[in-house]
Amino acid sequence: MKKHLLLYLITTTLLLSSCSGTKKIPEGDLLYIGHQLEVNGEKVTKTERKNIENNLDGLIRPKPNRSILGMRPDIFFYNLAGDVKKEKGFRHWIKYKLGRKPVLFSEVDLSYNKKIIQNYTENKGFFNVQTISDSTKRGKKGIAKYKVTLNHQYKIKQIIYPEDSTTITKQITNLKKDSFLKVGEAYDLDKIKNERSRIDTRLKELGYYYFNENFLITKVDSTVGNHEVDVIIAIKKDTPEKAKQAFNINSVYVYSNFKIDNDTLNINPNATTKYENFTIIDDEKLFKPVVFENTLYFKKGDLYNRTNHNLSLNRIITLGTFKFVKNQFKESDTIGNYLDAYYYLTPLPKKSIRLEALAKSNSANYSGTELNINWSNRNTFKGAELLALSVFGGLEVQVSGQNNGFNVYRFGGESSLTWPRFIIPFKTHTASGYVPRTKAILSYEYQFRSKLYSLQTFKSSFGYLWKENERKEHNLNVFDITYTTSNGITDLYKQQIAENTSLEKVIQKQLIFGPTYSYTYTNSMLTNKKNTFYFKGALDLSANATGLLLGANDATNPKTILGVPFSQFSKFEIDFRHYLNFSKGTKLASRIIMGVGIPYGNSNELPFIKQFFIGGTSSIRAFRARSIGPGTFIDTTNNTFLPDQSGDIKFEFNTELRTKIYDLIKGVVFVDGGNIWLLNEDTNKPGATFSKNFMNQLAIGAGVGLRFDFSFLVLRTDFAFPLRKPYLPKGEEWVIDEINFGNGNWRKENLIFNLAIGYPF
């Protein structure tokens, strides 16, 4: 045993030594392991010094190899791969994906970094900065050292705008109330540059097409006071005259079938169509003029502005019909300051077919594959309508767990038709860079659960989708119909129903119809913000008007349509997520889900497919899918497979700290909690009803995991265990003191391994 321990220690020592990165450093050189930066200055507060230091840290080059507990695995993998002559292959992947070339101290330019420090601090108003650079050696490793001494930071005394009587200078002066520059604030070159860009942007909204920010000059006078400056903004004397003039739109030309490789600019009289404000050139007449009426904002006589310029381009691009989109403005040959707008549009192939092979996982710990065949027509009725037809087939299995052997086989198809406009009785025009859409869907799915039952689901919907901007999206289905029926129910499943009557809900016929609405807001695409958010609110109504018309008010004797009782309910759900970004590779992600469904009239409970579930790989990961609740209820029947526990009310919270371990690998630590409840009392499920004590009925779990991010695929692994089991006797719900990772029985009963694709939220 001692020999094995000694061998282990020797092997570990050698491995750590090889990972330190200094083994193959050239003679006479050092491994660069980073820099030390010291920022001083009695005239500057500690907070300001720390802020300057943090910003300078990110500017100093080069970046050293990453270090983990003194080891540098990227150098280890780089050296491990050896010489790689081919650009492809496993060794190349190890060398350049997992590995990185050692950063040598000879690559460090102390004088260059000193200039970077000087420039940055001066740009922030510290005009008299002293910077000293030096270096130290530690064995085969080198460290760069920089000492920065700050003096007074200069403040803005006044901001002087152009004062002559020309129209453009009056416009610039009128814009000063929203200036980024404020009297009394510190001089900041970045703010001055941003102010020039702001003025240019605002002038573009006022018709100044040929103006750009380079025609503005900013002068700084530092002699006006005690550590103060005057900022003087002026138009350069050599600015072209037409840049000082506002322009209007004269004519709009659309080449809707522009071919890059052919000369399609010679206008054939037979190819020209005049339509209201546009001239459309296309000898094949591929598109109806209404397509461009709904996408282009400029009309004859409009004052040019950058907003309508960009909105028009964005709407054409988001049609999804054109492969290339080019826009050009030319001075019109008419009298006055006028521009002609030209749009050159190259269509995508009208029809396409695509084959997809997917890897899938769901919250019930099922994993599987799916094969899709998709056919589409991008211009079905010459109005840029998208007709999509798809068929699919798939298999989902549970490798381990209570559902092992109860495989799920799915196949079906879907057809959809999407119009790039609102199909409504009146004309409307949304001021958004995204084209509003009307969408109709018809689908069928057959689902076979081996040894149990099969379900057939028919769906149809008609509704509208529109985005106000990249952050806000609406989805309104005027009607959304779902009809589900079952067959092939096995004796095994019937036996389970006899023991647990709630399982019968899964195979009951269901007819659901009514409007649905959802609103989504997110700014999570902004990578430079410390706090980002995601919010989705959804409202689902079923058969409210129908229930009133048919007098449905007795759930024990429900009204039917074609012999099938219809569901009547209202359901509301919100999903709120917050991301706190500590650094580029580390963030705290949190989520809260709340939902409630209220059955009434023709129903005494929500239909099964509309009920809430909890637990599983993307929910409370310390508990199997749909195994929690409702409330403190626990199913004590001897089921051979996992029951589907469901509820009318849901509350769930999740939080996980994500940090980058390596280029492709992220580690997480997480805590999940929540439960579901019933609105109405069920004698077969004691403790399931929602009450004011719901916070004392939460299931809570924790765990750790790894995320393998291959860009095209994120593979997620989690190990989770319960901290609180709501179904245990009162006072015994918390089970933290029972945690024992060394005990096989405890691990078997409590430790849950989750394998999934993608992030949980």
C-alpha positions in Angstrom: 0.0 0.0 0.0 2.9 2.4 0.9 4.5 1.5 -2.5 1.3 2.4 -4.3 1.1 5.7 -2.4 4.7 6.5 -3.2 4.2 5.8 -6.9 1.0 7.9 -6.9 2.9 10.8 -5.3 5.8 10.5 -7.7 3.4 10.4 -10.7 1.4 13.3 -9.5 4.6 15.4 -8.9 5.8 14.7 -12.4 2.5 15.5 -13.9 2.3 18.8 -12.0 5.8 19.6 -13.0 5.0 19.0 -16.7 1.9 21.1 -16.4 3.9 24.1 -15.0 4.8 25.0 -18.6 8.5 25.7 -18.1 9.9 22.4 -19.4 10.4 23.4 -23.0 11.2 27.2 -22.6 14.1 28.1 -24.9 17.5 28.7 -23.3 17.9 32.4 -22.3 14.2 33.1 -22.3 11.5 33.0 -19.6 7.8 31.9 -19.4 5.7 35.1 -19.2 3.2 34.5 -16.3 1.6 38.0 -16.2 2.1 41.5 -14.9 1.8 43.4 -11.7 0.2 46.8 -11.8 0.3 49.4 -9.1 -1.7 52.6 -9.4 -1.0 55.5 -7.0 -2.1 59.1 -6.6 -3.0 61.2 -3.6 -5.3 63.4 -5.7 -7.5 60.4 -6.8 -9.9 58.4 -4.6 -9.3 54.7 -3.9 -12.3 53.8 -6.0 -11.1 55.8 -9.0 -7.6 54.2 -8.7 -9.1 50.7 -8.6 -11.3 51.5 -11.6 -8.3 52.7 -13.6 -6.3 49.7 -12.6 -9.0 47.2 -13.7 -9.3 48.9 -17.1 -5.6 49.0 -17.6 -5.3 45.3 -16.7 -7.4 44.4 -19.8 -5.2 46.6 -22.1 -1.7 45.2 -21.3 -0.4 42.7 -23.8 0.4 39.9 -24.2 -2.0 37.8 -22.2 -0.2 35.0 -20.3 -1.2 31.3 -20.5 -4.0 30.5 -18.2 -3.0 29.1 -14.8 -5.0 26.6 -12.7 -3.5 26.0 -9.2 -0.1 26.7 -10.6 -0.6 24.4 -13.6 -0.9 25.5 -17.2 -2.8 22.8 -19.0 -2.9 24.7 -22.3 0.9 24.5 -22.5 0.8 20.8 -21.5 -1.6 19.9 -24.3 0.3 22.1 -26.8 3.5 20.2 -26.0 1.7 16.9 -25.8 0.5 17.1 -29.4 4.1 17.6 -30.7 4.7 18.7 -34.3 1.5 18.8 -36.3 1.8 19.1 -40.0 -1.8 18.7 -41.0 -4.5 21.3 -40.4 -7.1 18.6 -39.5 -7.0 15.6 -37.2 -7.2 14.8 -33.5 -3.6 16.0 -32.7 -4.3 19.3 -34.4 -7.5 19.7 -32.3 -5.6 18.9 -29.1 -2.7 21.3 -30.0 -4.8 24.3 -31.0 -8.2 23.8 -29.3 -7.1 22.5 -25.9 -3.5 23.8 -26.2 -1.8 27.2 -26.6 1.7 28.1 -27.4 3.8 29.2 -24.3 3.9 33.0 -24.0 7.5 34.0 -23.7 8.9 37.0 -21.9 10.8 38.0 -25.0 7.3 38.8 -26.5 6.7 41.4 -23.9 7.3 45.0 -25.0 7.5 47.1 -21.8 7.8 50.4 -23.7 4.7 49.6 -25.8 2.7 48.8 -22.7 4.0 52.0 -21.0 2.6 54.0 -24.0 -0.7 52.2 -23.7 -0.9 53.2 -20.0 0.0 56.8 -20.8 -2.5 57.1 -23.6 -5.4 55.6 -21.6 -4.8 57.7 -18.5 -4.4 60.9 -20.5 -7.6 60.1 -22.4 -9.4 59.9 -19.0 -8.2 63.4 -18.1 -5.0 62.6 -16.2 -2.6 64.8 -18.2 0.4 64.5 -16.0 1.0 60.8 -15.4 4.2 59.2 -14.4 4.7 55.5 -15.5 7.6 53.3 -14.6 8.1 49.8 -16.1 10.3 47.0 -14.9 10.5 43.2 -14.7 11.3 40.4 -12.2 12.5 36.8 -12.6 11.3 33.8 -10.6 13.2 30.8 -11.8 12.2 30.2 -15.4 9.3 32.6 -15.1 9.2 36.3 -15.8 6.8 39.0 -14.5 6.3 42.5 -15.9 5.8 45.4 -13.4 4.2 48.7 -14.0 3.9 51.6 -11.5 1.5 54.4 -12.4 1.3 57.7 -10.4 -1.8 59.8 -11.1 -2.2 63.5 -10.5 -5.3 65.8 -10.8 -8.0 64.7 -13.2 -9.1 67.6 -15.4 -12.8 68.5 -15.4 -15.0 70.1 -18.1 -15.5 73.9 -17.4 -17.7 74.6 -20.4 -18.8 73.1 -23.8 -18.9 75.5 -26.7 -21.0 74.7 -29.8 -20.9 76.3 -33.3 -22.3 79.9 -33.2 -22.7 80.9 -36.9 -26.1 81.4 -38.5 -26.2 78.5 -41.0 -29.0 75.9 -40.7 -26.8 73.0 -39.9 -25.0 74.8 -37.0 -28.4 75.8 -35.6 -29.4 72.1 -35.7 -26.2 71.1 -33.9 -26.7 73.7 -31.2 -30.3 72.5 -30.7 -29.0 69.0 -30.0 -26.8 70.1 -27.1 -29.5 69.4 -24.4 -28.9 65.6 -24.8 -25.2 65.9 -25.0 -23.0 63.1 -23.5 -20.7 65.9 -22.2 -21.6 67.5 -18.9 -20.0 70.5 -17.2 -18.2 69.5 -14.1 -17.6 65.9 -15.2 -14.1 64.5 -15.9 -12.6 64.9 -19.3 -13.0 61.7 -21.2 -11.9 61.2 -24.8 -14.2 58.3 -25.4 -17.2 60.5 -24.4 -16.0 63.2 -26.8 -15.9 60.6 -29.6 -19.3 59.4 -28.6 -20.6 62.9 -28.7 -19.4 63.4 -32.2 -21.1 60.1 -33.2 -24.3 61.2 -31.5 -24.4 64.5 -33.3 -23.8 62.7 -36.6 -26.6 60.2 -35.9 -29.1 62.9 -35.0 -28.2 64.9 -38.1 -28.9 61.8 -40.2 -32.4 61.8 -38.8 -32.8 65.4 -40.0 -31.9 64.7 -43.7 -28.2 65.3 -43.7 -27.3 62.2 -45.7 -23.8 63.2 -46.8 -22.7 64.4 -43.3 -20.4 62.3 -41.2 -18.7 62.7 -37.8 -15.3 63.3 -39.4 -16.6 66.7 -40.5 -16.8 67.7 -36.8 -13.6 68.8 -35.0 -13.3 68.9 -31.2 -10.7 71.2 -29.6 -9.7 71.1 -26.0 -8.3 74.2 -24.1 -6.6 73.2 -20.9 -5.4 76.7 -20.0 -8.8 78.1 -18.9 -8.6 77.2 -15.2 -7.3 75.1 -12.3 -7.3 71.6 -13.8 -10.2 72.4 -16.1 -10.8 72.4 -19.8 -13.1 74.0 -22.4 -14.4 71.6 -25.0 -15.1 73.4 -28.4 -17.1 71.6 -31.0 -17.0 73.0 -34.6 -17.6 72.0 -38.2 -14.4 71.7 -40.3 -13.8 74.5 -42.8 -13.3 72.0 -45.7 -16.6 70.2 -45.1 -18.3 69.8 -48.6 -21.4 72.0 -49.1 -23.7 69.1 -49.8 -22.9 67.7 -46.4 -24.4 70.8 -44.9 -27.7 70.3 -46.8 -30.7 68.3 -45.8 -32.1 66.0 -48.5 -35.6 64.6 -49.4 -36.5 61.4 -51.2 -37.6 61.7 -54.8 -38.0 58.3 -56.4 -37.7 54.7 -55.0 -36.5 51.9 -57.4 -36.7 48.2 -56.5 -34.8 45.6 -58.5 -36.6 42.6 -57.0 -34.9 40.0 -59.2 -31.4 41.4 -59.3 -28.7 39.0 -60.5 -25.2 39.7 -59.4 -23.6 37.9 -62.4 -25.8 39.5 -65.0 -26.5 43.0 -66.1 -30.0 43.6 -64.8 -29.7 47.4 -64.4 -30.7 48.0 -68.0 -34.4 48.7 -67.6 -36.7 46.8 -70.0 -39.9 48.8 -70.3 -41.9 45.6 -70.0 -40.2 44.8 -66.8 -41.2 48.0 -65.0 -44.2 48.2 -62.7 -45.3 51.5 -61.2 -47.0 51.0 -57.9 -47.9 54.0 -55.7 -44.5 55.3 -54.5 -42.3 52.6 -56.1 -40.9 51.6 -59.4 -40.4 47.8 -59.4 -38.1 46.4 -62.1 -38.5 42.6 -62.7 -39.2 41.0 -66.1 -40.3 37.8 -64.4 -42.8 39.6 -62.1 -41.7 37.3 -59.2 -43.2 39.4 -56.4 -46.4 41.3 -55.9 -45.9 45.1 -55.2 -47.6 44.7 -51.8 -44.4 43.0 -50.5 -42.5 46.2 -50.8 -45.4 48.4 -49.7 -45.2 46.5 -46.4 -41.4 46.6 -46.0 -40.1 49.9 -47.4 -40.6 53.1 -45.4 -39.5 55.8 -47.7 -42.1 57.6 -49.8 -41.8 60.3 -52.4 -41.2 63.7 -50.6 -40.1 62.2 -47.3 -37.1 63.8 -45.5 -34.2 61.3 -45.5 -33.6 59.8 -42.1 -31.3 57.0 -41.0 -34.1 55.2 -39.0 -36.3 54.6 -42.0 -33.1 53.7 -44.0 -32.2 51.0 -41.5 -35.8 49.8 -40.9 -36.4 49.3 -44.6 -33.2 47.2 -44.9 -33.9 45.2 -41.8 -37.5 44.4 -42.9 -36.3 43.2 -46.3 -33.7 41.0 -44.8 -36.0 39.5 -42.2 -38.5 38.5 -44.9 -36.2 35.5 -45.3 -36.8 35.6 -49.1 -33.7 37.3 -50.4 -30.1 36.0 -50.4 -28.5 39.4 -51.0 -29.8 42.9 -50.2 -28.0 46.0 -51.3 -29.2 49.6 -51.0 -27.9 52.8 -52.6 -28.9 56.5 -52.6 -28.0 58.8 -55.5 -28.6 62.5 -56.0 -31.7 63.0 -58.1 -31.5 64.9 -61.4 -34.5 67.0 -60.3 -34.2 70.6 -59.0 -33.5 70.8 -55.3 -31.9 68.6 -52.7 -33.4 65.2 -53.6 -32.2 61.6 -53.4 -33.3 58.6 -55.4 -33.3 55.3 -53.4 -32.3 52.0 -55.1 -32.8 48.5 -53.7 -31.1 45.6 -55.4 -32.6 42.3 -54.2 -31.3 38.8 -55.1 -33.9 36.1 -54.3 -33.1 32.9 -52.6 -34.1 29.7 -54.5 -37.9 29.5 -54.3 -38.0 25.9 -53.2 -35.7 23.9 -50.9 -35.6 20.6 -49.1 -33.6 19.9 -45.9 -32.8 16.8 -44.0 -32.1 17.1 -40.2 -30.8 14.6 -37.7 -31.3 15.8 -34.2 -30.0 14.6 -30.8 -32.6 15.4 -28.1 -33.2 15.2 -24.3 -36.1 16.2 -22.1 -36.8 17.0 -18.5 -38.0 13.4 -18.0 -34.4 12.1 -18.4 -35.2 10.7 -21.8 -32.6 11.0 -24.6 -33.0 10.1 -28.2 -32.8 11.0 -31.9 -35.2 12.5 -34.4 -35.1 12.7 -38.2 -36.8 15.6 -40.0 -37.5 16.1 -43.6 -38.5 19.7 -44.4 -39.7 21.2 -47.7 -40.4 24.9 -48.1 -41.6 27.3 -50.7 -40.5 30.9 -50.0 -42.8 32.7 -52.4 -45.9 30.6 -52.6 -48.4 33.2 -53.9 -45.9 35.8 -55.0 -46.3 37.7 -51.8 -43.1 36.3 -50.0 -45.4 33.8 -48.2 -43.5 30.8 -46.7 -45.2 27.4 -47.1 -43.4 24.7 -45.0 -44.1 21.0 -44.9 -42.3 18.6 -42.6 -42.4 15.0 -41.5 -40.6 13.6 -38.6 -39.9 10.3 -36.7 -38.0 9.8 -33.5 -37.1 7.5 -30.6 -36.6 8.5 -27.0 -35.2 6.1 -24.4 -34.3 6.3 -20.7 -30.9 4.5 -20.3 -31.4 4.2 -16.5 -34.1 5.0 -14.1 -37.7 4.0 -13.4 -38.8 4.4 -17.0 -36.0 2.2 -18.5 -37.6 0.0 -21.1 -40.7 2.2 -21.7 -39.4 3.7 -24.9 -41.2 6.5 -26.7 -41.7 6.4 -30.5 -42.9 9.4 -32.3 -43.8 10.3 -35.9 -46.0 12.9 -37.6 -46.0 15.9 -39.8 -46.8 19.6 -39.9 -47.8 22.1 -42.5 -47.6 25.9 -42.0 -48.2 28.9 -44.1 -46.6 32.2 -43.0 -47.6 35.6 -44.6 -45.1 38.5 -44.1 -47.9 40.9 -43.0 -51.0 41.0 -40.8 -54.0 39.3 -42.4 -56.7 41.5 -41.0 -59.6 43.5 -42.5 -57.9 46.9 -42.2 -54.5 48.2 -43.3 -51.8 48.7 -40.7 -48.1 49.5 -40.7 -45.8 48.8 -37.8 -42.8 51.0 -37.1 -40.4 48.2 -36.5 -37.4 46.7 -38.2 -39.1 43.3 -38.2 -41.8 42.3 -40.6 -45.0 41.3 -38.7 -46.2 37.8 -39.6 -49.5 35.9 -39.8 -49.1 32.1 -39.4 -51.4 29.2 -39.9 -50.4 25.7 -38.7 -51.9 22.2 -39.1 -50.1 19.2 -37.5 -50.5 15.6 -36.5 -48.4 13.4 -34.1 -48.6 9.8 -33.2 -46.8 8.8 -30.0 -46.4 5.2 -29.0 -45.2 4.5 -25.4 -44.1 0.9 -25.5 -45.8 -1.5 -23.0 -48.3 1.3 -22.1 -50.4 3.2 -24.6 -50.4 5.4 -27.8 -51.7 8.9 -28.3 -52.8 10.8 -31.4 -52.7 14.6 -31.3 -54.2 16.9 -33.9 -53.3 20.6 -33.7 -54.3 23.7 -35.6 -53.7 27.4 -35.0 -54.0 30.8 -36.7 -52.3 33.9 -35.3 -49.9 36.8 -35.4 -46.2 37.2 -34.5 -44.6 40.6 -34.3 -41.5 42.1 -32.8 -41.3 45.7 -31.6 -37.5 45.5 -31.7 -34.8 42.9 -31.0 -35.8 42.7 -27.3 -39.7 42.7 -27.4 -41.7 40.0 -29.1 -45.5 39.2 -29.2 -47.3 36.1 -30.2 -51.1 36.1 -30.5 -53.0 33.0 -31.7 -56.6 34.0 -32.4 -57.5 30.3 -32.1 -55.4 27.4 -31.0 -57.1 23.9 -31.3 -55.8 20.7 -29.8 -57.5 17.3 -29.9 -56.0 14.3 -28.3 -57.2 10.7 -28.3 -55.6 7.4 -27.2 -55.6 3.7 -28.2 -53.6 0.6 -27.6 -53.9 0.8 -23.8 -52.1 -2.2 -22.3 -53.2 -4.3 -19.4 -50.1 -3.2 -17.5 -51.2 0.4 -17.8 -54.8 -0.5 -16.8 -53.5 -2.2 -13.7 -51.5 0.9 -12.8 -54.7 3.1 -13.3 -56.5 0.9 -10.8 -53.8 1.7 -8.2 -53.4 5.4 -9.2 -56.5 6.9 -10.8 -54.6 10.1 -11.8 -52.9 8.1 -14.5 -56.2 7.9 -16.4 -55.9 11.6 -17.2 -53.1 10.9 -19.6 -55.2 8.8 -21.9 -58.5 10.7 -21.7 -59.8 12.4 -24.8 -59.1 16.1 -24.7 -60.5 19.0 -26.8 -58.9 22.4 -26.2 -59.6 25.5 -28.2 -59.2 29.2 -27.6 -56.9 32.2 -27.9 -53.3 32.2 -26.5 -50.9 35.2 -26.1 -47.3 35.5 -25.0 -45.0 38.4 -24.6 -41.2 38.0 -24.4 -38.6 40.6 -23.4 -34.9 40.0 -23.3 -31.6 41.9 -23.4 -29.5 38.8 -22.8 -27.9 39.2 -26.2 -26.0 42.2 -24.8 -22.6 40.7 -23.7 -21.2 43.9 -22.3 -23.8 44.5 -19.6 -23.4 43.3 -16.0 -27.1 42.5 -15.6 -29.2 41.0 -18.3 -32.8 39.7 -18.2 -35.3 37.4 -19.9 -39.0 37.6 -19.3 -41.9 35.6 -20.8 -45.5 35.9 -19.8 -48.1 33.7 -21.4 -51.9 33.6 -21.2 -54.0 30.6 -22.4 -57.8 30.7 -22.5 -60.0 27.8 -23.6 -63.7 27.8 -24.6 -64.7 30.8 -22.6 -67.2 32.1 -25.3 -68.3 28.6 -26.2 -68.9 27.8 -22.6 -71.2 30.9 -22.3 -73.1 30.1 -25.5 -73.7 26.4 -24.5 -74.4 27.2 -20.9 -71.5 25.0 -19.6 -71.6 25.4 -15.8 -71.6 21.8 -14.5 -68.3 19.9 -14.7 -70.0 16.7 -13.6 -72.2 16.8 -16.7 -70.0 18.6 -19.2 -71.2 19.9 -22.6 -69.7 18.2 -25.6 -68.7 19.0 -29.2 -68.9 16.0 -31.6 -69.3 13.8 -28.6 -66.1 15.1 -26.9 -66.2 17.2 -23.7 -64.3 20.4 -24.2 -62.0 22.0 -21.7 -62.7 25.3 -20.2 -60.0 27.2 -18.2 -57.7 30.2 -17.9 -54.0 29.7 -17.5 -51.3 32.2 -16.8 -47.5 31.6 -16.5 -44.4 33.8 -16.2 -40.7 32.9 -16.6 -38.2 35.4 -15.3 -34.4 35.0 -15.7 -31.6 37.2 -14.4 -27.9 36.9 -15.5 -25.3 38.6 -13.3 -22.1 38.7 -15.3 -19.1 38.8 -13.1 -16.6 38.4 -15.9 -16.5 37.1 -19.5 -16.4 33.5 -18.2 -18.3 33.7 -15.0 -21.9 34.5 -14.4 -24.7 33.8 -11.9 -27.9 32.7 -13.7 -31.2 32.6 -11.9 -34.8 31.8 -12.8 -38.2 32.0 -11.3 -41.3 30.3 -12.8 -44.8 30.9 -11.5 -48.0 29.7 -13.1 -51.6 29.1 -12.3 -54.4 27.4 -14.2 -58.1 27.8 -13.2 -60.6 25.3 -14.5 -64.3 26.3 -14.4 -67.6 25.9 -16.2 -67.2 22.7 -18.2 -64.1 21.5 -16.4 -63.2 20.7 -12.8 -59.5 20.4 -13.6 -57.0 21.4 -16.3 -56.5 19.1 -19.2 -53.5 16.9 -18.7 -51.3 18.5 -21.4 -52.0 21.9 -19.9 -51.1 21.0 -16.3 -47.9 21.9 -14.6 -45.1 19.5 -13.9 -41.8 19.8 -12.0 -38.6 18.0 -11.5 -36.1 16.6 -14.1 -33.1 17.7 -16.1 -34.2 21.3 -16.7 -36.2 21.8 -13.5 -35.4 20.6 -9.9 -32.5 18.3 -10.9 -32.3 16.5 -7.6 -35.7 14.8 -8.2 -36.8 12.7 -11.1 -39.2 14.3 -13.6 -42.8 14.7 -12.5 -42.1 12.9 -9.2 -42.6 15.9 -6.9 -46.0 16.9 -5.4 -48.6 18.0 -5.6 -47.8 19.7 -2.3 -46.7 17.1 0.3 -48.4 14.2 -1.4 -46.3 11.2 -2.3 -47.5 8.3 -4.4 -47.1 5.1 -2.4 -48.5 2.8 -5.0 -46.2 0.1 -6.4 -45.8 1.7 -9.8 -43.4 -0.1 -12.3 -42.7 3.3 -13.9 -42.6 6.9 -12.9 -46.0 8.4 -12.4 -46.9 11.8 -14.0 -47.7 14.0 -11.0 -49.3 17.2 -12.1 -50.9 20.4 -10.7 -52.8 23.6 -11.3 -50.3 25.9 -9.6 -46.5 26.0 -10.0 -43.7 27.8 -8.3 -40.0 27.1 -9.1 -36.7 28.8 -8.6 -33.2 27.9 -9.9 -29.9 29.5 -9.5 -26.5 28.4 -10.8 -23.0 29.8 -10.8 -21.3 29.2 -14.1 -17.6 29.6 -14.6 -15.2 28.8 -17.4 -12.8 26.0 -16.5 -11.3 25.6 -19.9 -12.1 26.7 -23.5 -14.7 24.0 -24.0 -15.6 23.2 -20.4 -17.7 25.2 -17.9 -18.4 24.2 -14.4 -21.5 25.0 -12.4 -22.8 24.8 -8.8 -26.6 25.1 -8.5 -29.6 25.1 -6.2 -33.1 24.4 -7.3 -36.4 24.5 -5.5 -40.2 24.5 -6.0 -43.4 22.5 -6.1 -46.8 22.2 -7.7 -50.2 22.2 -6.1 -53.9 21.5 -6.8 -56.5 24.3 -6.6 -59.3 22.0 -5.6 -59.1 19.3 -3.0 -58.6 15.7 -4.1 -59.4 13.1 -1.5 -57.0 10.7 -3.3 -54.1 13.1 -2.8 -53.9 14.4 0.8 -51.7 17.4 1.2 -51.9 18.4 -2.5 -54.1 21.5 -2.1 -52.5 24.9 -2.3 -52.6 26.9 1.0 -51.0 29.8 2.7 -48.3 27.4 4.0 -47.1 26.6 0.4 -43.5 28.0 1.2 -43.2 25.2 3.8 -43.9 22.6 1.1 -41.0 23.3 -1.3 -38.7 20.6 -2.6 -35.1 21.8 -2.6 -32.0 20.3 -4.2 -28.4 21.2 -5.0 -25.6 19.9 -7.2 -22.6 20.4 -9.4 -22.2 19.9 -13.1 -20.1 20.3 -16.3 -21.0 22.0 -19.6 -19.1 20.8 -22.7 -19.6 23.6 -25.2 -18.7 22.4 -28.8 -20.4 25.5 -30.3 -22.7 23.4 -32.5 -23.7 21.3 -29.4 -23.7 21.9 -25.6 -23.6 18.6 -23.7 -24.7 19.0 -20.0 -23.9 16.7 -17.1 -25.2 17.3 -13.6 -25.0 15.4 -10.3 -27.7 16.5 -7.9 -29.0 15.5 -4.5 -32.0 16.6 -2.4 -31.7 19.0 0.5 -35.4 19.1 1.4 -38.1 16.5 0.8 -41.6 18.0 1.3 -43.3 14.7 1.6 -41.5 13.6 4.7 -43.2 14.0 8.1 -43.3 17.5 9.6 -40.0 18.5 11.1 -38.1 15.9 9.1 -38.2 17.5 5.7 -34.7 18.8 5.7 -32.2 16.0 4.9 -28.9 17.9 4.8 -27.6 16.1 7.9 -28.2 12.7 6.1 -25.9 13.5 3.1 -23.2 10.8 2.9 -21.4 10.5 -0.4 -19.4 7.6 0.8 -22.6 5.5 1.5 -23.7 3.4 -1.4 -27.3 3.2 -0.2 -27.5 6.9 0.2 -26.1 7.5 -3.3 -28.5 5.0 -4.8 -31.5 6.7 -3.3 -30.5 10.3 -3.5 -27.7 11.0 -6.0 -29.2 11.9 -9.4 -27.2 12.0 -12.6 -28.6 14.1 -15.4 -27.4 14.0 -19.0 -29.0 16.6 -21.3 -28.4 18.8 -24.3 -28.3 22.6 -24.0 -28.5 24.8 -20.9 -31.4 24.4 -18.5 -32.2 28.1 -18.8 
